[in-house]
Structure formats: C-alpha cells, structure tokens
C-alpha cells in the first residue's frame, strides 16, 4: 500500500473511528492512542477488502476490540481517573446535542456502542450485530435498554423539540 493510499484511508475514517473509540474510553488522548493502533493494524494486518463498506466495518470492529482491550488492561484497571464524571467532548457540537451525547457516553458499555452506531452512524441492528459479533436480537435489546436509560436520565423524558429519543 502506498503512503498516499494509506493517507487517503486515514483521512476518510479517522474522525468517525475516533468518535467510536471516544465513546468507550471517554478521553481524547486514549482515543487518539487507540486510533493509532487501529491504523497500524490496518497497515500491517488487514485482509483484502471486497468494498469500502467491508473495510469500514473491519475498522469499526478493530476499533471496538482495541477499545475494550484498553478498558480491560492492567494499567486502566489499576489507575484512578482524576475526573471520571466530567467528559470533555473534543469536537464541535451544539449544547443540546452535547448534553445528549454525554448521556449516551454514560450508558453501560453494552448499550453505548449500539446506540452510537445506530443513532449517530445510521447502521441497522443487523449490521451492528455483525460488527460487534452479536445477534441482531441482542442489539435490539441493547438499543431498547439504552433508550430506557436515556428516557430516565434526560430532562422531559427524552423529548428534544419535536424529536423523541
């Protein structure tokens, strides 16, 4: 793979994959480290892809796996976060969407990725199940649980303008 091809792929997916990693680790610097590992894997360990969508799904799966491994690591388990409750979202977003995203990021890990991939990235339950290695029914249940938790934690029961979560 040429340097230009790699740079093109990196620029195409970096923001999207960074946001997925950030949903897990809730820290900009750790998400950047995970992104570096993902693209290192893309450079040295990637299979031959059938399409751009196949490549994107592979990158999402690798991002999720590396993020989960990071959270299970010895270092992460044995260190205390200075401000665990204060999540600083490093990209521009209006205040209403910021509040909603902060609530999504505070969901349990099993609900967080499906909610983000479904509502923010637009994937179907079947596609999310393939990416996360779960059955479609499990993804539907995780989305349902995530919506229920968001309705409890959000003001006005999850209503934002005319849209309901």
Buried (B, 14 or more C-beta within 10 A) or exposed (E): EEEEEEEEBBEBBBEBBBBBBBBBBBBBEBBBBBBEBBBEBBEEEBEEEEEEEEBBBBBBBBBBBBBBEBBEEEEEEEEEEEEEEEBEBBEEEEEEEBBBBBBBBBBEEBBBBBBBBBBBBEBEBEBBBBBBEBEBEBBBBBBEBBBEBBBEEBEEEBEBEEEEB
